[in-house]
Amino acid sequence: MGNMKTFAESKIESAILEYLVWLNIGFFWKNTSGGFYDGTRFRKHVSPFAIKGTSDILGVIYGGRLVALEVKSKTGKSTPEQEAFIKKVRSLGAVGGVVRSPWETFLVLKEQNVTFLEPPPGPAT
């Protein structure tokens, strides 16, 4: 089960999707193209049209720009195929990156010139 997403990554993925919904800059979804858990074991379903390394979160910003985010835990490492996918979509004008939190998602969007309202500051100290 080496390809299964860790519990930590699943929680991070959910938090990032909630953040993207909150931003209201487009629509986003969890990409589930790698396989599935049938209740007993992880099974691969490979389409001849599948692209290995496709990002965990995909979306489209209003205006038509694709977003591809690979979600990793604090210690998770992206595969060469995941890095190649992100590099390819970025070369075509899409937004892409490896993210470990909603904050890193904010940084990737801002770095790649996505227009949106910045999140409110954290709690006062």
N, CA, C and O atoms as a GROMACS GRO file, in nm:
protein
  500
    1MET      N    1   0.082  -0.120   0.000
    1MET     CA    2   0.000   0.000   0.000
    1MET      C    3   0.086   0.126   0.000
    1MET      O    4   0.047   0.228   0.057
    2GLY      N    5   0.202   0.121  -0.062
    2GLY     CA    6   0.292   0.234  -0.064
    2GLY      C    7   0.237   0.356  -0.134
    2GLY      O    8   0.279   0.468  -0.103
    3ASN      N    9   0.144   0.340  -0.226
    3ASN     CA   10   0.090   0.453  -0.301
    3ASN      C   11  -0.026   0.522  -0.230
    3ASN      O   12  -0.069   0.629  -0.272
    4MET      N   13  -0.076   0.464  -0.124
    4MET     CA   14  -0.191   0.524  -0.056
    4MET      C   15  -0.149   0.652   0.016
    4MET      O   16  -0.041   0.660   0.073
    5LYS      N   17  -0.235   0.748   0.012
    5LYS     CA   18  -0.212   0.875   0.079
    5LYS      C   19  -0.217   0.855   0.230
    5LYS      O   20  -0.302   0.782   0.281
    6THR      N   21  -0.126   0.920   0.301
    6THR     CA   22  -0.126   0.908   0.446
    6THR      C   23  -0.243   0.985   0.505
    6THR      O   24  -0.300   1.073   0.441
    7PHE      N   25  -0.278   0.950   0.628
    7PHE     CA   26  -0.384   1.021   0.698
    7PHE      C   27  -0.351   1.169   0.708
    7PHE      O   28  -0.438   1.254   0.690
    8ALA      N   29  -0.224   1.200   0.738
    8ALA     CA   30  -0.183   1.340   0.751
    8ALA      C   31  -0.204   1.415   0.619
    8ALA      O   32  -0.252   1.528   0.619
    9GLU      N   33  -0.168   1.352   0.508
    9GLU     CA   34  -0.186   1.418   0.378
    9GLU      C   35  -0.333   1.437   0.346
    9GLU      O   36  -0.371   1.539   0.287
   10SER      N   37  -0.416   1.342   0.383
   10SER     CA   38  -0.561   1.355   0.358
   10SER      C   39  -0.618   1.473   0.435
   10SER      O   40  -0.702   1.547   0.383
   11LYS      N   41  -0.574   1.492   0.560
   11LYS     CA   42  -0.622   1.606   0.639
   11LYS      C   43  -0.575   1.738   0.579
   11LYS      O   44  -0.651   1.834   0.574
   12ILE      N   45  -0.451   1.741   0.534
   12ILE     CA   46  -0.396   1.862   0.473
   12ILE      C   47  -0.472   1.893   0.344
   12ILE      O   48  -0.508   2.007   0.317
   13GLU      N   49  -0.496   1.789   0.266
   13GLU     CA   50  -0.571   1.804   0.140
   13GLU      C   51  -0.709   1.864   0.166
   13GLU      O   52  -0.751   1.955   0.095
   14SER      N   53  -0.779   1.815   0.268
   14SER     CA   54  -0.912   1.868   0.302
   14SER      C   55  -0.903   2.014   0.343
   14SER      O   56  -0.986   2.095   0.302
   15ALA      N   57  -0.803   2.048   0.423
   15ALA     CA   58  -0.786   2.187   0.467
   15ALA      C   59  -0.757   2.279   0.348
   15ALA      O   60  -0.808   2.391   0.343
   16ILE      N   61  -0.677   2.233   0.254
   16ILE     CA   62  -0.646   2.313   0.136
   16ILE      C   63  -0.770   2.331   0.049
   16ILE      O   64  -0.796   2.441   0.000
   17LEU      N   65  -0.847   2.225   0.031
   17LEU     CA   66  -0.971   2.237  -0.048
   17LEU      C   67  -1.068   2.334   0.019
   17LEU      O   68  -1.132   2.413  -0.049
   18GLU      N   69  -1.079   2.329   0.151
   18GLU     CA   70  -1.166   2.424   0.223
   18GLU      C   71  -1.116   2.567   0.203
   18GLU      O   72  -1.196   2.658   0.182
   19TYR      N   73  -0.985   2.587   0.208
   19TYR     CA   74  -0.927   2.719   0.187
   19TYR      C   75  -0.958   2.770   0.046
   19TYR      O   76  -0.995   2.886   0.028
   20LEU      N   77  -0.943   2.682  -0.055
   20LEU     CA   78  -0.970   2.722  -0.193
   20LEU      C   79  -1.117   2.759  -0.213
   20LEU      O   80  -1.149   2.853  -0.286
   21VAL      N   81  -1.207   2.685  -0.148
   21VAL     CA   82  -1.349   2.718  -0.155
   21VAL      C   83  -1.371   2.855  -0.090
   21VAL      O   84  -1.445   2.938  -0.144
   22TRP      N   85  -1.307   2.878   0.024
   22TRP     CA   86  -1.321   3.006   0.094
   22TRP      C   87  -1.273   3.122   0.007
   22TRP      O   88  -1.333   3.229   0.009
   23LEU      N   89  -1.164   3.100  -0.069
   23LEU     CA   90  -1.112   3.207  -0.155
   23LEU      C   91  -1.210   3.247  -0.265
   23LEU      O   92  -1.212   3.363  -0.307
   24ASN      N   93  -1.292   3.151  -0.310
   24ASN     CA   94  -1.392   3.177  -0.414
   24ASN      C   95  -1.328   3.236  -0.540
   24ASN      O   96  -1.374   3.339  -0.592
   25ILE      N   97  -1.222   3.169  -0.589
   25ILE     CA   98  -1.153   3.216  -0.710
   25ILE      C   99  -1.174   3.121  -0.828
   25ILE      O  100  -1.120   3.144  -0.936
   26GLY      N  101  -1.252   3.015  -0.808
   26GLY     CA  102  -1.274   2.918  -0.914
   26GLY      C  103  -1.338   2.794  -0.854
   26GLY      O  104  -1.403   2.802  -0.750
   27PHE      N  105  -1.318   2.680  -0.920
   27PHE     CA  106  -1.367   2.557  -0.860
   27PHE      C  107  -1.256   2.452  -0.861
   27PHE      O  108  -1.174   2.448  -0.953
   28PHE      N  109  -1.256   2.368  -0.758
   28PHE     CA  110  -1.146   2.276  -0.731
   28PHE      C  111  -1.201   2.141  -0.688
   28PHE      O  112  -1.310   2.132  -0.632
   29TRP      N  113  -1.125   2.036  -0.716
   29TRP     CA  114  -1.167   1.902  -0.677
   29TRP      C  115  -1.046   1.816  -0.646
   29TRP      O  116  -0.933   1.843  -0.689
   30LYS      N  117  -1.072   1.711  -0.571
   30LYS     CA  118  -0.972   1.610  -0.539
   30LYS      C  119  -0.960   1.518  -0.659
   30LYS      O  120  -1.060   1.465  -0.707
   31ASN      N  121  -0.840   1.501  -0.707
   31ASN     CA  122  -0.815   1.413  -0.821
   31ASN      C  123  -0.796   1.271  -0.768
   31ASN      O  124  -0.703   1.246  -0.691
   32THR      N  125  -0.880   1.180  -0.808
   32THR     CA  126  -0.875   1.043  -0.755
   32THR      C  127  -0.840   0.943  -0.864
   32THR      O  128  -0.902   0.837  -0.874
   33SER      N  129  -0.742   0.975  -0.946
   33SER     CA  130  -0.713   0.892  -1.062
   33SER      C  131  -0.616   0.777  -1.036
   33SER      O  132  -0.592   0.696  -1.125
   34GLY      N  133  -0.559   0.768  -0.916
   34GLY     CA  134  -0.456   0.668  -0.894
   34GLY      C  135  -0.504   0.528  -0.867
   34GLY      O  136  -0.438   0.432  -0.907
   35GLY      N  137  -0.615   0.512  -0.803
   35GLY     CA  138  -0.664   0.381  -0.766
   35GLY      C  139  -0.773   0.396  -0.663
   35GLY      O  140  -0.823   0.507  -0.640
   36PHE      N  141  -0.810   0.287  -0.600
   36PHE     CA  142  -0.916   0.294  -0.501
   36PHE      C  143  -0.899   0.184  -0.398
   36PHE      O  144  -0.835   0.082  -0.424
   37TYR      N  145  -0.956   0.205  -0.282
   37TYR     CA  146  -0.956   0.107  -0.174
   37TYR      C  147  -1.092   0.040  -0.176
   37TYR      O  148  -1.194   0.108  -0.161
   38ASP      N  149  -1.096  -0.091  -0.193
   38ASP     CA  150  -1.224  -0.161  -0.207
   38ASP      C  151  -1.279  -0.213  -0.075
   38ASP      O  152  -1.373  -0.292  -0.075
   39GLY      N  153  -1.222  -0.170   0.037
   39GLY     CA  154  -1.265  -0.217   0.168
   39GLY      C  155  -1.175  -0.327   0.221
   39GLY      O  156  -1.175  -0.357   0.340
   40THR      N  157  -1.100  -0.387   0.131
   40THR     CA  158  -1.008  -0.494   0.169
   40THR      C  159  -0.864  -0.459   0.135
   40THR      O  160  -0.773  -0.478   0.216
   41ARG      N  161  -0.846  -0.407   0.014
   41ARG     CA  162  -0.710  -0.373  -0.028
   41ARG      C  163  -0.713  -0.262  -0.133
   41ARG      O  164  -0.817  -0.232  -0.192
   42PHE      N  165  -0.597  -0.202  -0.154
   42PHE     CA  166  -0.581  -0.097  -0.254
   42PHE      C  167  -0.572  -0.163  -0.391
   42PHE      O  168  -0.494  -0.256  -0.411
   43ARG      N  169  -0.651  -0.114  -0.485
   43ARG     CA  170  -0.650  -0.168  -0.622
   43ARG      C  171  -0.618  -0.056  -0.720
   43ARG      O  172  -0.668   0.056  -0.708
   44LYS      N  173  -0.535  -0.088  -0.815
   44LYS     CA  174  -0.501   0.007  -0.921
   44LYS      C  175  -0.601  -0.006  -1.034
   44LYS      O  176  -0.639  -0.116  -1.073
   45HIS      N  177  -0.644   0.106  -1.086
   45HIS     CA  178  -0.724   0.108  -1.208
   45HIS      C  179  -0.652   0.204  -1.302
   45HIS      O  180  -0.653   0.325  -1.280
   46VAL      N  181  -0.590   0.150  -1.403
   46VAL     CA  182  -0.509   0.233  -1.491
   46VAL      C  183  -0.576   0.243  -1.628
   46VAL      O  184  -0.598   0.143  -1.696
   47SER      N  185  -0.605   0.364  -1.666
   47SER     CA  186  -0.661   0.392  -1.798
   47SER      C  187  -0.545   0.412  -1.895
   47SER      O  188  -0.439   0.462  -1.856
   48PRO      N  189  -0.561   0.375  -2.020
   48PRO     CA  190  -0.454   0.401  -2.117
   48PRO      C  191  -0.434   0.552  -2.140
   48PRO      O  192  -0.334   0.592  -2.199
   49PHE      N  193  -0.528   0.633  -2.093
   49PHE     CA  194  -0.517   0.778  -2.109
   49PHE      C  195  -0.474   0.849  -1.981
   49PHE      O  196  -0.467   0.972  -1.978
   50ALA      N  197  -0.446   0.774  -1.875
   50ALA     CA  198  -0.404   0.833  -1.748
   50ALA      C  199  -0.265   0.893  -1.763
   50ALA      O  200  -0.183   0.844  -1.840
   51ILE      N  201  -0.240   0.998  -1.688
   51ILE     CA  202  -0.108   1.062  -1.684
   51ILE      C  203  -0.050   1.035  -1.547
   51ILE      O  204  -0.105   1.078  -1.446
   52LYS      N  205   0.061   0.964  -1.542
   52LYS     CA  206   0.125   0.932  -1.415
   52LYS      C  207   0.178   1.060  -1.351
   52LYS      O  208   0.241   1.142  -1.418
   53GLY      N  209   0.151   1.077  -1.222
   53GLY     CA  210   0.200   1.195  -1.151
   53GLY      C  211   0.104   1.310  -1.145
   53GLY      O  212   0.138   1.418  -1.095
   54THR      N  213  -0.019   1.291  -1.195
   54THR     CA  214  -0.118   1.398  -1.191
   54THR      C  215  -0.139   1.445  -1.047
   54THR      O  216  -0.144   1.364  -0.955
   55SER      N  217  -0.152   1.574  -1.028
   55SER     CA  218  -0.160   1.633  -0.895
   55SER      C  219  -0.285   1.590  -0.818
   55SER      O  220  -0.385   1.550  -0.877
   56ASP      N  221  -0.277   1.601  -0.684
   56ASP     CA  222  -0.386   1.562  -0.594
   56ASP      C  223  -0.508   1.652  -0.605
   56ASP      O  224  -0.622   1.605  -0.600
   57ILE      N  225  -0.483   1.781  -0.621
   57ILE     CA  226  -0.593   1.878  -0.631
   57ILE      C  227  -0.581   1.947  -0.767
   57ILE      O  228  -0.475   1.998  -0.804
   58LEU      N  229  -0.692   1.946  -0.839
   58LEU     CA  230  -0.699   2.017  -0.966
   58LEU      C  231  -0.812   2.120  -0.957
   58LEU      O  232  -0.903   2.106  -0.876
   59GLY      N  233  -0.805   2.220  -1.040
   59GLY     CA  234  -0.911   2.320  -1.042
   59GLY      C  235  -0.892   2.415  -1.157
   59GLY      O  236  -0.794   2.411  -1.230
   60VAL      N  237  -0.991   2.502  -1.170
   60VAL     CA  238  -0.987   2.605  -1.273
   60VAL      C  239  -1.024   2.737  -1.207
   60VAL      O  240  -1.129   2.750  -1.143
   61ILE      N  241  -0.936   2.834  -1.224
   61ILE     CA  242  -0.963   2.968  -1.172
   61ILE      C  243  -1.058   3.037  -1.268
   61ILE      O  244  -1.048   3.018  -1.390
   62TYR      N  245  -1.151   3.117  -1.215
   62TYR     CA  246  -1.241   3.192  -1.302
   62TYR      C  247  -1.157   3.268  -1.404
   62TYR      O  248  -1.064   3.340  -1.368
   63GLY      N  249  -1.188   3.251  -1.530
   63GLY     CA  250  -1.108   3.306  -1.638
   63GLY      C  251  -1.038   3.195  -1.714
   63GLY      O  252  -0.990   3.218  -1.826
   64GLY      N  253  -1.031   3.075  -1.657
   64GLY     CA  254  -0.986   2.960  -1.731
   64GLY      C  255  -0.849   2.902  -1.700
   64GLY      O  256  -0.809   2.805  -1.765
   65ARG      N  257  -0.776   2.956  -1.605
   65ARG     CA  258  -0.642   2.905  -1.576
   65ARG      C  259  -0.648   2.780  -1.487
   65ARG      O  260  -0.713   2.780  -1.382
   66LEU      N  261  -0.580   2.674  -1.530
   66LEU     CA  262  -0.574   2.549  -1.455
   66LEU      C  263  -0.488   2.565  -1.330
   66LEU      O  264  -0.391   2.640  -1.330
   67VAL      N  265  -0.525   2.494  -1.224
   67VAL     CA  266  -0.445   2.486  -1.102
   67VAL      C  267  -0.419   2.339  -1.073
   67VAL      O  268  -0.512   2.258  -1.076
   68ALA      N  269  -0.294   2.304  -1.044
   68ALA     CA  270  -0.255   2.167  -1.010
   68ALA      C  271  -0.168   2.171  -0.886
   68ALA      O  272  -0.057   2.226  -0.888
   69LEU      N  273  -0.217   2.114  -0.776
   69LEU     CA  274  -0.146   2.116  -0.648
   69LEU      C  275  -0.118   1.975  -0.601
   69LEU      O  276  -0.211   1.895  -0.587
   70GLU      N  277   0.006   1.944  -0.576
   70GLU     CA  278   0.047   1.815  -0.520
   70GLU      C  279   0.059   1.834  -0.370
   70GLU      O  280   0.139   1.915  -0.323
   71VAL      N  281  -0.020   1.758  -0.294
   71VAL     CA  282  -0.024   1.773  -0.148
   71VAL      C  283   0.071   1.672  -0.084
   71VAL      O  284   0.069   1.554  -0.116
   72LYS      N  285   0.153   1.722   0.008
   72LYS     CA  286   0.246   1.636   0.082
   72LYS      C  287   0.242   1.672   0.230
   72LYS      O  288   0.211   1.785   0.267
   73SER      N  289   0.273   1.573   0.312
   73SER     CA  290   0.286   1.597   0.455
   73SER      C  291   0.417   1.673   0.479
   73SER      O  292   0.492   1.701   0.385
   74LYS      N  293   0.444   1.705   0.603
   74LYS     CA  294   0.565   1.779   0.639
   74LYS      C  295   0.691   1.710   0.587
   74LYS      O  296   0.786   1.777   0.546
   75THR      N  297   0.692   1.577   0.589
   75THR     CA  298   0.811   1.502   0.548
   75THR      C  299   0.794   1.432   0.413
   75THR      O  300   0.888   1.368   0.366
   76GLY      N  301   0.676   1.443   0.351
   76GLY     CA  302   0.651   1.373   0.225
   76GLY      C  303   0.734   1.429   0.111
   76GLY      O  304   0.766   1.548   0.108
   77LYS      N  305   0.769   1.342   0.019
   77LYS     CA  306   0.848   1.382  -0.097
   77LYS      C  307   0.771   1.353  -0.225
   77LYS      O  308   0.708   1.248  -0.237
   78SER      N  309   0.777   1.444  -0.320
   78SER     CA  310   0.708   1.422  -0.447
   78SER      C  311   0.794   1.330  -0.535
   78SER      O  312   0.917   1.328  -0.525
   79THR      N  313   0.726   1.256  -0.620
   79THR     CA  314   0.795   1.164  -0.710
   79THR      C  315   0.844   1.241  -0.833
   79THR      O  316   0.797   1.352  -0.860
   80PRO      N  317   0.937   1.182  -0.908
   80PRO     CA  318   0.980   1.248  -1.032
   80PRO      C  319   0.862   1.272  -1.128
   80PRO      O  320   0.859   1.374  -1.197
   81GLU      N  321   0.766   1.178  -1.134
   81GLU     CA  322   0.650   1.195  -1.221
   81GLU      C  323   0.563   1.313  -1.175
   81GLU      O  324   0.511   1.388  -1.258
   82GLN      N  325   0.547   1.330  -1.044
   82GLN     CA  326   0.469   1.443  -0.992
   82GLN      C  327   0.539   1.575  -1.022
   82GLN      O  328   0.473   1.672  -1.061
   83GLU      N  329   0.670   1.579  -1.006
   83GLU     CA  330   0.746   1.701  -1.037
   83GLU      C  331   0.736   1.733  -1.186
   83GLU      O  332   0.721   1.849  -1.224
   84ALA      N  333   0.746   1.629  -1.271
   84ALA     CA  334   0.736   1.649  -1.416
   84ALA      C  335   0.599   1.703  -1.456
   84ALA      O  336   0.588   1.789  -1.543
   85PHE      N  337   0.492   1.651  -1.391
   85PHE     CA  338   0.357   1.699  -1.421
   85PHE      C  339   0.345   1.848  -1.387
   85PHE      O  340   0.296   1.926  -1.467
   86ILE      N  341   0.391   1.886  -1.269
   86ILE     CA  342   0.384   2.026  -1.227
   86ILE      C  343   0.465   2.114  -1.322
   86ILE      O  344   0.420   2.221  -1.362
   87LYS      N  345   0.584   2.069  -1.357
   87LYS     CA  346   0.669   2.146  -1.449
   87LYS      C  347   0.599   2.165  -1.584
   87LYS      O  348   0.603   2.274  -1.642
   88LYS      N  349   0.535   2.059  -1.634
   88LYS     CA  350   0.466   2.066  -1.764
   88LYS      C  351   0.349   2.164  -1.759
   88LYS      O  352   0.336   2.249  -1.848
   89VAL      N  353   0.263   2.154  -1.657
   89VAL     CA  354   0.147   2.244  -1.653
   89VAL      C  355   0.192   2.389  -1.635
   89VAL      O  356   0.132   2.480  -1.692
   90ARG      N  357   0.297   2.410  -1.556
   90ARG     CA  358   0.347   2.548  -1.539
   90ARG      C  359   0.403   2.602  -1.670
   90ARG      O  360   0.388   2.720  -1.700
   91SER      N  361   0.468   2.515  -1.749
   91SER     CA  362   0.524   2.560  -1.877
   91SER      C  363   0.414   2.600  -1.975
   91SER      O  364   0.439   2.674  -2.070
   92LEU      N  365   0.293   2.551  -1.951
   92LEU     CA  366   0.178   2.583  -2.037
   92LEU      C  367   0.094   2.698  -1.982
   92LEU      O  368  -0.012   2.728  -2.036
   93GLY      N  369   0.141   2.762  -1.875
   93GLY     CA  370   0.071   2.878  -1.821
   93GLY      C  371  -0.021   2.849  -1.704
   93GLY      O  372  -0.086   2.940  -1.654
   94ALA      N  373  -0.027   2.724  -1.661
   94ALA     CA  374  -0.111   2.689  -1.546
   94ALA      C  375  -0.037   2.719  -1.416
   94ALA      O  376   0.083   2.745  -1.415
   95VAL      N  377  -0.112   2.714  -1.307
   95VAL     CA  378  -0.056   2.730  -1.173
   95VAL      C  379  -0.027   2.590  -1.121
   95VAL      O  380  -0.111   2.501  -1.132
   96GLY      N  381   0.092   2.570  -1.064
   96GLY     CA  382   0.123   2.439  -1.011
   96GLY      C  383   0.227   2.446  -0.902
   96GLY      O  384   0.310   2.537  -0.900
   97GLY      N  385   0.222   2.349  -0.810
   97GLY     CA  386   0.322   2.343  -0.705
   97GLY      C  387   0.296   2.232  -0.607
   97GLY      O  388   0.188   2.172  -0.606
   98VAL      N  389   0.397   2.205  -0.525
   98VAL     CA  390   0.385   2.111  -0.414
   98VAL      C  391   0.353   2.194  -0.291
   98VAL      O  392   0.422   2.292  -0.262
   99VAL      N  393   0.248   2.155  -0.219
   99VAL     CA  394   0.204   2.232  -0.103
   99VAL      C  395   0.185   2.140   0.017
   99VAL      O  396   0.149   2.023   0.004
  100ARG      N  397   0.209   2.196   0.136
  100ARG     CA  398   0.199   2.120   0.261
  100ARG      C  399   0.099   2.181   0.359
  100ARG      O  400   0.083   2.132   0.471
  101SER      N  401   0.031   2.289   0.315
  101SER     CA  402  -0.062   2.358   0.404
  101SER      C  403  -0.142   2.460   0.322
  101SER      O  404  -0.105   2.492   0.209
  102PRO      N  405  -0.251   2.512   0.380
  102PRO     CA  406  -0.320   2.622   0.313
  102PRO      C  407  -0.228   2.744   0.294
  102PRO      O  408  -0.238   2.813   0.193
  103TRP      N  409  -0.140   2.768   0.390
  103TRP     CA  410  -0.048   2.882   0.378
  103TRP      C  411   0.043   2.866   0.256
  103TRP      O  412   0.062   2.961   0.181
  104GLU      N  413   0.099   2.747   0.236
  104GLU     CA  414   0.183   2.724   0.119
  104GLU      C  415   0.102   2.735  -0.010
  104GLU      O  416   0.153   2.778  -0.113
  105THR      N  417  -0.025   2.697  -0.004
  105THR     CA  418  -0.114   2.714  -0.119
  105THR      C  419  -0.127   2.862  -0.152
  105THR      O  420  -0.118   2.902  -0.268
  106PHE      N  421  -0.149   2.944  -0.050
  106PHE     CA  422  -0.155   3.090  -0.066
  106PHE      C  423  -0.028   3.141  -0.134
  106PHE      O  424  -0.034   3.222  -0.226
  107LEU      N  425   0.088   3.093  -0.088
  107LEU     CA  426   0.215   3.140  -0.143
  107LEU      C  427   0.232   3.099  -0.290
  107LEU      O  428   0.279   3.179  -0.371
  108VAL      N  429   0.193   2.976  -0.324
  108VAL     CA  430   0.202   2.930  -0.464
  108VAL      C  431   0.111   3.015  -0.553
  108VAL      O  432   0.152   3.059  -0.660
  109LEU      N  433  -0.012   3.039  -0.508
  109LEU     CA  434  -0.105   3.121  -0.587
  109LEU      C  435  -0.052   3.262  -0.605
  109LEU      O  436  -0.056   3.316  -0.716
  110LYS      N  437  -0.003   3.322  -0.498
  110LYS     CA  438   0.047   3.459  -0.505
  110LYS      C  439   0.171   3.467  -0.595
  110LYS      O  440   0.182   3.558  -0.677
  111GLU      N  441   0.263   3.372  -0.579
  111GLU     CA  442   0.386   3.370  -0.659
  111GLU      C  443   0.356   3.358  -0.808
  111GLU      O  444   0.430   3.410  -0.892
  112GLN      N  445   0.247   3.289  -0.840
  112GLN     CA  446   0.214   3.265  -0.980
  112GLN      C  447   0.103   3.359  -1.030
  112GLN      O  448   0.030   3.328  -1.124
  113ASN      N  449   0.095   3.474  -0.964
  113ASN     CA  450   0.012   3.586  -1.009
  113ASN      C  451  -0.137   3.558  -1.017
  113ASN      O  452  -0.205   3.602  -1.110
  114VAL      N  453  -0.188   3.483  -0.921
  114VAL     CA  454  -0.333   3.464  -0.911
  114VAL      C  455  -0.388   3.580  -0.831
  114VAL      O  456  -0.337   3.611  -0.723
  115THR      N  457  -0.492   3.644  -0.882
  115THR     CA  458  -0.553   3.758  -0.815
  115THR      C  459  -0.662   3.712  -0.722
  115THR      O  460  -0.754   3.642  -0.764
  116PHE      N  461  -0.654   3.751  -0.595
  116PHE     CA  462  -0.755   3.715  -0.495
  116PHE      C  463  -0.732   3.800  -0.371
  116PHE      O  464  -0.628   3.865  -0.356
  117LEU      N  465  -0.829   3.798  -0.285
  117LEU     CA  466  -0.814   3.868  -0.158
  117LEU      C  467  -0.721   3.787  -0.068
  117LEU      O  468  -0.734   3.665  -0.058
  118GLU      N  469  -0.628   3.856  -0.004
  118GLU     CA  470  -0.537   3.786   0.088
  118GLU      C  471  -0.614   3.744   0.212
  118GLU      O  472  -0.710   3.810   0.252
  119PRO      N  473  -0.573   3.632   0.272
  119PRO     CA  474  -0.643   3.587   0.392
  119PRO      C  475  -0.628   3.688   0.505
  119PRO      O  476  -0.530   3.762   0.511
  120PRO      N  477  -0.725   3.690   0.595
  120PRO     CA  478  -0.713   3.783   0.708
  120PRO      C  479  -0.594   3.743   0.795
  120PRO      O  480  -0.553   3.627   0.795
  121PRO      N  481  -0.540   3.839   0.869
  121PRO     CA  482  -0.426   3.805   0.956
  121PRO      C  483  -0.469   3.705   1.063
  121PRO      O  484  -0.587   3.694   1.097
  122GLY      N  485  -0.372   3.633   1.114
  122GLY     CA  486  -0.400   3.536   1.221
  122GLY      C  487  -0.442   3.607   1.349
  122GLY      O  488  -0.453   3.730   1.351
  123PRO      N  489  -0.465   3.531   1.454
  123PRO     CA  490  -0.507   3.592   1.581
  123PRO      C  491  -0.402   3.688   1.634
  123PRO      O  492  -0.282   3.668   1.617
  124ALA      N  493  -0.450   3.792   1.698
  124ALA     CA  494  -0.361   3.891   1.756
  124ALA      C  495  -0.279   3.826   1.867
  124ALA      O  496  -0.328   3.741   1.941
  125THR      N  497  -0.154   3.869   1.877
  125THR     CA  498  -0.068   3.813   1.984
  125THR      C  499  -0.050   3.911   2.095
  125THR      O  500   0.019   3.881   2.192
   0.00000   0.00000   0.00000
